[in-house]
Amino acid sequence: MKRLARLLDIFVLAAALLVTLHWSTEEAWALQNEAGFIAMEPVSFYFHYGSRASWMELRSSEARLWYSFHAADRDSTARPLFVFFNGGPGSASSSGLMSMYTSRYTLDNRIESGGGDQYIPNPRSWTRLGNLLYIDARQTGFSYSLLANVADWDIRFREFNAQNFNSFLDGADFVRLLLRFLARHPELRSNPVVIVGESYGGARATVMLHLLLNYASYGDGTEMYQDPALATEIQAHLEAVFPEYQGQIVPPEVVARQFGHQILVQPTLSMGYQWEVTERLWSQPESVLYQIGREVGIPYDPRRYPDPFVFIEEAAGRDPYIYTRPAGWLNSFFANAGRLLRFTSQLSLVTGTDVTRIPELYASNRLSAYRLYDPDYDSEGRTAAGGDSLDELLFLRLSRLEEWLALVEPGDVESVFGPLQPWDRYFLGLNQEANWAFHFFNVAWVRGYEVNYRVPRFGRMFLKNVAHVRTFVTNAALDLVVYSEAIPPALARHTEILAGVRYEREQPAGAERTGQIVLEYRPDAYANLPAIGTRTIRFPVYATSCHAVSLTQPDDFNRDVVAWLAEAGLPDW
């Protein structure tokens, strides 16, 4: 029986490779699909507020970050590179954007609540537009970190802190991986790069672009986050792409010739202001929460439900990611993708590669790997070792995912790659411990450094990026987690930068969907930039979409992106 199952897996993999070859011509495949890991060495960095006495020096763990590259259907070396990632923080891109109508294979959005036993061909694959690169963040998805004394619980616990989990290092990880990937593929090294981030991925995209556009300031002491090694690596890349700037700081408008486009799906931009505006909008008598209350026959009362998500999920039984569906609807898609990706045949199908040939997946090559600081959960939400401190219980009571409870993961990954140490996992759709490390146990945040993406610093960085980077932001009408109606007024709160914000709800010329945001910059917005004037953010409305727009309106989203990229100066294909 096992032999028959293995033969079936081989057949599925062979079929995937044949379909991939069918979609391409011999001429087009100058680039091949690939998947694997790019090593991140321990990085020394510091935060500061000017004086040497304010320095906080940190050093990250060694890590292996997972990537999956999907070559364009044709003319791959001449096409842009789209860099995809989800958010969380701690959410996997593999079970997110890669599995939801962007790559050649996808989950089936016609099957309710994410069911289905396999991936299906995607008629709207973005490989028709360009090359695709998916990245799983540190400790998320297939990515994992390495530690010499990995069996020591206390040492693992201490690694879940600011030295590995803050939004600046997170963005720096992605820039490092991107530059190293481009260096390995000289055919793509100078091609346009389009950043595609979802949810918290909006904050990560903001950091990535700010690092790239202002890289010298991250090595010379100007910015709060200092990462001299990254500044040097960016300089080397830019000198290779723009040799006329050899030995010079490359201006941001030149950097934007390569890194000048971003597509943000339900993003966190200036999230603190977004949430304040959202609360104000929801408090109005005719808001969406009162509408939901009338629909389910449970009147919404903010005094009874000070946390609106308790009302949405527990009282009304609705999914805050798509409030017309029952609670858990979207997460079921993520969970099913995580289940399927633990089958080597399905993972090979989606990535277009034979994943059994990736050495770093094998247990024998990851004896020092860790994903969790405490893997021993039982169904009562306590550790098997009996730990019951407040910080542990906060983690445990909020951890409901099957990966916390299963000692043996679903699928065949363990039988193919070997059994792992208890603190390791082959795949984590959501690493709750990583998520909490960004927010609640972060020593840099506690000491007053603005490393949390909810502070206004991130909105200011986003607005400075938009001065150089053409920007597309989705407006999903049914998403309450990132409430799109709050985005324009939240940006308008940055009066130190903007003189005004107009949300134009009419349909722009040549566009299928309504919506754009016009930013009017103050003449003195940035001391080191000339007067910017106005910038327009494309902000199309997706009337039936959830937080994951590519899942619920894939055709509309894809067509809008094609039209916008053509308008933004990339070739019309």
C-alpha positions in Angstrom: 0.0 0.0 0.0 2.8 2.4 0.9 4.6 1.5 -2.4 1.3 2.3 -4.3 1.0 5.7 -2.5 4.6 6.5 -3.3 4.1 5.7 -7.0 1.0 7.9 -7.0 3.1 10.8 -5.6 5.7 10.3 -8.3 3.0 10.3 -10.9 1.5 13.6 -9.6 4.9 15.2 -9.5 5.6 14.0 -13.1 2.3 15.4 -14.3 3.1 18.7 -12.6 6.4 19.0 -14.4 4.8 18.1 -17.7 2.1 20.7 -17.3 4.8 23.3 -16.4 6.7 22.5 -19.5 3.6 22.6 -21.6 3.0 26.2 -20.4 6.4 27.2 -21.6 8.4 27.1 -24.7 12.1 26.0 -24.8 13.1 29.5 -25.6 11.2 30.9 -22.6 12.9 28.7 -20.0 16.1 30.6 -19.7 15.0 30.6 -16.1 13.7 27.5 -14.2 11.4 27.1 -11.3 13.2 26.6 -8.0 12.6 26.4 -4.3 14.8 26.1 -1.3 16.5 28.2 1.4 18.7 31.2 1.5 21.0 31.4 4.6 20.8 34.4 6.9 24.0 34.8 9.0 23.7 36.3 12.5 23.3 40.0 12.0 24.6 42.7 14.4 22.4 45.8 14.4 21.4 48.5 16.8 18.7 51.0 17.6 19.5 54.5 18.8 18.1 58.0 19.4 21.2 60.1 18.6 23.7 59.7 21.4 25.9 56.7 21.9 24.3 56.2 25.3 21.0 55.5 23.6 22.3 52.6 21.6 20.7 49.2 22.0 22.9 46.6 20.3 21.4 43.2 19.2 22.4 40.2 17.2 20.0 37.9 15.4 19.9 34.1 15.1 21.2 32.3 12.1 18.3 31.4 9.9 17.3 29.6 6.7 14.6 31.5 4.9 12.4 29.6 2.4 11.7 30.9 -1.0 9.8 29.6 -4.0 10.6 31.0 -7.5 8.2 30.6 -10.4 9.6 31.6 -13.8 7.4 33.6 -16.1 5.5 31.7 -18.8 7.5 33.4 -21.6 10.4 35.8 -22.0 11.3 35.2 -18.3 14.6 37.1 -18.4 12.9 40.2 -19.7 10.0 40.2 -17.2 9.6 41.9 -13.9 10.1 40.1 -10.6 7.1 40.1 -8.3 8.0 39.5 -4.7 5.1 38.1 -2.7 4.6 37.8 1.1 1.9 37.7 3.7 1.9 39.3 7.1 0.8 38.3 10.5 3.5 39.0 11.7 4.1 35.3 11.6 1.8 34.2 8.7 3.2 32.1 5.9 3.2 33.3 2.3 3.3 29.6 1.2 -0.3 29.0 2.5 -1.3 32.5 1.7 -0.6 34.3 -1.5 1.2 31.4 -3.2 -1.9 29.2 -2.6 -4.6 31.8 -3.5 -4.8 32.5 -7.2 -1.4 34.0 -7.9 0.9 31.1 -8.8 0.2 28.3 -11.4 -1.7 26.2 -8.9 -4.2 27.4 -6.4 -6.8 26.3 -3.9 -10.3 26.2 -5.3 -12.3 29.2 -4.2 -15.5 27.5 -5.3 -15.2 25.0 -2.4 -16.6 26.6 0.8 -14.4 27.0 3.8 -11.2 26.0 2.0 -12.0 22.4 1.5 -10.5 20.2 -1.2 -7.9 17.5 -1.5 -5.6 19.0 -4.0 -4.5 22.2 -5.8 -6.0 23.0 -9.1 -4.6 24.9 -12.2 -4.9 28.6 -11.9 -6.4 30.3 -15.0 -5.2 33.7 -13.8 -1.6 32.8 -12.9 0.6 35.9 -12.4 3.4 34.0 -14.3 1.7 35.5 -17.4 2.9 38.9 -16.1 6.3 38.1 -14.8 8.5 36.0 -12.5 7.2 35.3 -9.0 9.2 35.0 -5.8 7.4 33.9 -2.6 9.2 34.3 0.7 8.3 32.9 4.2 9.4 35.1 7.0 11.7 34.0 9.8 10.2 31.1 11.8 7.1 31.1 9.5 5.9 28.7 6.8 8.9 26.6 5.9 11.6 29.0 7.2 13.5 28.1 10.4 16.3 29.4 12.6 19.4 27.6 14.0 20.8 27.6 17.5 23.8 25.9 19.0 22.1 24.9 22.3 18.8 24.3 20.7 17.6 21.8 23.3 17.7 24.4 26.1 14.2 25.8 26.7 15.5 29.0 28.3 17.8 29.8 25.4 15.1 29.2 22.8 12.7 31.4 24.8 15.2 34.3 24.9 15.5 34.1 21.1 11.8 35.1 20.7 12.5 38.8 21.3 13.7 42.0 19.6 16.9 40.5 18.2 14.8 38.3 15.9 11.4 39.9 15.8 11.0 43.6 15.0 9.7 45.2 11.9 13.0 46.6 10.9 15.0 43.4 11.0 12.0 41.7 9.4 12.2 44.0 6.4 16.0 43.7 6.4 15.7 39.9 6.2 13.5 40.2 3.1 15.8 42.8 1.4 18.8 40.5 2.1 17.0 37.5 0.6 15.9 39.5 -2.4 19.4 40.9 -3.2 21.0 37.5 -2.8 18.4 35.9 -5.0 19.1 38.5 -7.7 22.8 38.0 -7.3 22.4 34.3 -8.0 20.3 35.1 -11.1 22.3 37.7 -13.1 19.7 37.5 -15.9 17.2 39.2 -13.5 19.6 41.4 -11.5 18.6 44.6 -13.2 14.9 43.8 -13.9 12.1 45.9 -12.3 10.9 44.5 -9.0 7.3 44.8 -7.9 6.7 44.3 -4.1 3.4 42.6 -3.3 2.5 42.5 0.4 -0.7 41.5 2.2 -1.9 42.7 5.6 1.1 43.3 7.9 3.0 42.8 4.7 2.2 46.5 4.1 4.4 47.4 7.0 7.1 45.0 5.8 6.9 46.5 2.3 7.2 50.0 3.8 10.4 49.0 5.7 11.9 47.2 2.7 11.4 50.1 0.3 12.5 52.7 2.9 15.7 50.6 3.5 16.3 50.4 -0.3 15.5 54.1 -1.1 17.4 55.5 1.9 20.0 52.8 2.4 22.9 55.1 3.3 21.0 56.5 6.3 20.7 53.0 7.7 24.5 52.7 7.9 25.7 56.2 8.8 23.8 56.7 12.1 21.0 58.8 10.6 18.0 56.4 11.0 16.9 54.9 14.3 17.7 51.4 13.0 21.3 50.8 12.0 22.4 47.9 10.0 25.8 48.8 8.3 26.2 45.4 6.7 22.9 45.7 4.9 23.7 49.2 3.7 27.0 47.9 2.3 25.1 45.0 0.6 22.5 47.4 -1.0 25.3 49.6 -2.2 27.0 46.7 -3.9 23.8 45.6 -5.6 23.0 49.2 -6.8 26.6 49.6 -8.2 26.1 46.5 -10.2 22.7 47.7 -11.6 23.7 51.4 -12.0 27.5 51.3 -12.6 27.6 55.0 -13.3 27.1 55.5 -9.5 30.2 53.4 -8.6 31.5 54.6 -5.2 28.6 57.1 -4.8 25.3 57.1 -2.8 22.6 56.2 -5.3 19.7 58.7 -5.1 16.2 57.4 -4.2 14.8 58.4 -7.6 17.4 56.2 -9.3 16.8 53.3 -6.9 13.1 53.6 -7.8 14.0 52.7 -11.4 14.2 49.1 -10.2 12.3 49.2 -6.9 9.5 51.5 -7.9 6.3 49.6 -7.7 4.3 48.2 -4.8 0.9 46.3 -4.7 -0.5 46.2 -1.2 -3.4 43.9 -0.3 -5.5 45.2 2.7 -2.3 46.6 4.2 -1.2 48.0 7.5 0.2 51.4 6.5 -0.2 53.8 9.4 -1.9 51.1 11.5 -2.3 53.0 14.8 -4.2 55.8 13.0 -6.1 53.3 10.9 -7.4 51.6 14.0 -8.3 54.9 15.7 -10.3 55.9 12.6 -11.9 52.5 12.4 -13.1 52.7 16.0 -14.6 56.1 15.3 -16.4 54.9 12.1 -17.7 51.8 13.8 -19.1 53.8 16.7 -21.6 55.6 14.4 -25.2 54.3 14.6 -25.4 53.2 11.0 -21.9 51.5 10.9 -21.3 48.0 9.6 -21.3 46.6 13.2 -24.9 47.8 13.8 -25.8 46.4 10.4 -24.4 43.0 11.3 -26.3 43.2 14.6 -29.6 43.7 12.8 -28.9 40.9 10.4 -28.3 38.3 13.2 -30.8 39.7 15.6 -28.2 40.6 18.3 -28.0 44.4 18.7 -24.5 45.7 18.8 -23.8 47.6 22.0 -20.2 48.9 22.4 -20.6 49.0 26.1 -21.3 45.3 26.2 -18.7 44.5 23.6 -15.8 46.8 24.1 -13.7 44.6 21.8 -15.7 44.7 18.5 -14.1 41.4 17.3 -15.7 39.6 20.2 -19.0 40.8 18.9 -18.2 40.0 15.3 -16.9 36.4 15.9 -18.4 35.1 19.1 -21.8 36.9 19.3 -22.6 37.3 15.6 -20.7 34.3 14.4 -19.2 36.2 11.5 -15.8 36.1 10.0 -14.1 39.5 10.5 -12.0 38.8 7.4 -15.2 38.6 5.4 -18.2 39.6 7.5 -20.8 38.0 5.2 -19.4 34.6 5.9 -19.4 32.4 9.1 -16.6 32.7 11.6 -13.4 30.9 10.5 -14.3 30.9 6.8 -11.0 32.5 5.5 -8.7 30.7 8.1 -10.1 27.4 6.8 -8.4 28.2 3.4 -5.1 28.9 5.1 -5.5 25.7 7.3 -6.2 23.5 4.3 -3.3 25.0 2.3 -1.1 24.2 5.3 -2.3 20.6 5.3 -1.8 20.1 1.6 1.7 21.6 1.6 2.8 18.9 4.1 2.4 16.4 1.2 5.6 16.4 -0.9 3.6 15.7 -4.0 1.4 18.8 -3.5 4.3 21.0 -2.5 6.2 19.8 -5.6 3.2 20.5 -7.7 2.7 24.1 -6.4 6.4 25.0 -6.5 7.1 23.3 -9.9 10.1 21.6 -8.4 11.1 18.2 -6.9 11.2 19.3 -3.2 12.7 15.9 -2.2 16.0 17.3 -3.7 16.2 20.2 -1.2 18.8 19.2 1.4 17.8 21.7 4.1 14.3 20.1 4.4 15.8 16.8 5.7 15.8 16.3 9.5 19.4 15.2 9.4 20.4 18.7 8.1 18.4 20.6 10.7 19.4 19.2 14.0 20.1 22.7 15.4 16.8 24.1 14.0 14.0 25.5 16.1 10.6 27.0 15.3 9.0 27.1 18.8 10.2 27.8 22.3 7.7 25.5 23.9 6.1 22.8 21.8 4.5 20.7 24.5 0.9 21.8 24.5 -2.0 19.8 25.7 -5.7 20.3 25.1 -6.2 22.3 28.3 -3.7 25.0 27.1 -0.9 24.1 29.5 2.6 22.7 28.9 3.3 19.1 29.5 6.2 20.2 31.7 3.8 22.0 34.0 4.8 25.5 33.3 2.0 28.0 34.2 3.7 31.4 34.4 1.6 34.3 33.2 3.6 34.8 30.0 3.3 31.1 29.1 -0.5 31.0 29.7 -1.0 34.1 27.6 0.6 32.3 24.7 -1.1 29.0 25.3 -4.6 30.3 25.8 -4.5 32.1 22.5 -3.0 29.2 20.6 -5.7 27.2 18.9 -4.0 25.9 15.8 -3.4 22.2 15.2 0.3 22.7 14.9 0.5 23.4 18.6 -1.2 20.1 19.4 0.2 17.6 16.8 3.4 15.8 17.5 3.2 14.2 14.0 2.4 16.6 11.2 -0.2 15.7 8.6 0.9 14.6 5.2 4.1 12.6 4.4 6.8 15.1 5.2 8.0 13.2 8.3 8.1 9.9 6.4 10.0 11.5 3.5 12.4 13.9 5.4 12.6 12.2 8.8 11.2 13.0 12.3 12.1 16.4 13.8 13.0 17.6 17.2 10.0 18.5 19.3 10.7 22.3 19.0 10.9 22.1 15.2 8.1 21.8 12.6 8.2 21.3 8.8 5.5 23.9 8.3 3.8 26.6 10.4 0.9 28.5 8.8 0.9 30.9 11.7 3.7 31.0 14.3 1.9 32.4 17.3 5.1 32.7 19.3 6.7 34.8 16.6 3.6 37.0 16.4 3.6 37.6 20.1 7.4 38.4 20.1 6.6 41.4 17.9 4.1 42.8 20.4 4.3 41.7 24.0 7.7 40.6 25.0 9.8 42.9 22.8 12.5 44.5 24.8 13.2 47.2 22.1 9.5 48.2 22.1 9.5 48.2 26.0 12.5 50.5 26.0 10.9 53.1 23.8 12.2 52.3 20.3 9.6 52.7 17.6 9.8 49.2 16.3 6.1 48.3 16.4 4.3 48.9 13.1 1.4 50.6 14.8 3.4 53.8 15.6 3.2 56.8 13.2 6.8 56.4 12.1 5.6 53.7 9.7 3.0 56.0 8.1 5.7 58.6 7.6 8.0 56.1 6.0 5.2 54.9 3.7 4.4 58.4 2.6 8.0 59.1 1.9 8.2 55.9 -0.2 5.1 57.0 -2.2 7.0 60.1 -3.3 9.1 57.7 -5.5 7.1 54.4 -5.7 4.0 53.9 -7.7 1.4 52.4 -5.3 -1.7 50.2 -5.7 -3.8 49.4 -2.6 -6.8 47.2 -2.5 -10.2 48.2 -1.0 -12.0 45.0 0.0 -15.5 46.0 1.0 -16.1 43.0 3.3 -12.9 43.0 5.3 -13.1 44.3 8.9 -9.6 43.3 10.0 -8.1 46.0 7.8 -11.0 48.3 7.3 -10.4 50.0 4.0 -12.6 53.0 4.6 -10.2 54.0 7.4 -7.1 54.2 5.2 -7.6 57.7 3.5 -8.5 59.5 6.8 -5.7 57.7 8.6 -3.2 59.0 6.1 -4.7 62.4 6.4 -3.7 62.4 10.1 -0.1 62.9 9.0 -0.5 66.7 8.8 3.3 67.1 9.3 3.7 65.6 5.8 0.4 66.1 3.9 -1.6 69.3 3.3 -4.6 67.2 2.2 -6.0 63.8 1.2 -8.8 63.3 -1.3 -10.5 60.0 -1.6 -12.0 60.0 -5.1 -14.7 57.4 -5.3 -15.5 57.9 -9.0 -14.1 55.6 -11.7 -10.7 56.7 -13.0 -10.4 56.9 -16.8 -9.7 53.5 -18.3 -10.2 51.6 -15.0 -12.8 48.9 -14.3 -13.3 49.8 -10.6 -13.8 53.0 -8.7 -11.4 54.5 -6.3 -8.1 56.4 -5.9 -6.4 58.4 -3.1 -4.8 61.7 -4.0 -2.1 62.8 -1.6 -1.1 66.5 -1.5 2.3 66.9 0.1 3.3 69.9 2.1 6.1 71.8 0.4 8.4 71.2 3.4 7.3 67.6 3.9 10.9 66.2 3.8 14.0 68.3 4.3 16.1 66.2 1.9 13.6 66.1 -1.0 12.3 68.9 -3.3 8.7 69.8 -3.2 6.7 66.6 -4.1 3.3 68.1 -5.1 0.7 65.3 -5.4 0.8 61.6 -5.7 -2.0 59.2 -6.6 -2.6 55.8 -5.0 -4.8 53.4 -7.0 -7.5 52.2 -4.6 -10.0 50.0 -6.4 -13.1 48.7 -4.6 -13.6 44.9 -4.6 -17.2 44.7 -3.5 -17.3 41.0 -2.7 -13.8 40.5 -1.4 -12.4 39.3 1.9 -9.0 40.2 3.4 -7.4 38.0 0.8 -8.5 39.8 -2.4 -6.6 37.4 -4.7 -8.8 34.5 -3.4 -12.3 36.1 -3.7 -11.9 38.3 -6.8 -8.9 36.9 -8.6 -9.9 37.8 -12.2 -10.8 41.4 -11.3 -7.6 41.9 -9.2 -5.4 40.4 -11.9 -6.9 42.6 -14.7 -6.6 45.7 -12.6 -2.9 45.0 -11.9 -2.2 44.5 -15.6 -3.8 47.8 -16.5 -2.2 49.7 -13.6 1.3 48.3 -14.4 0.9 49.4 -18.0 -0.1 52.9 -16.8 2.8 52.9 -14.4 5.3 52.5 -17.1 6.0 48.7 -17.2 5.3 47.0 -20.6 1.8 46.2 -21.6 1.8 42.4 -22.1 
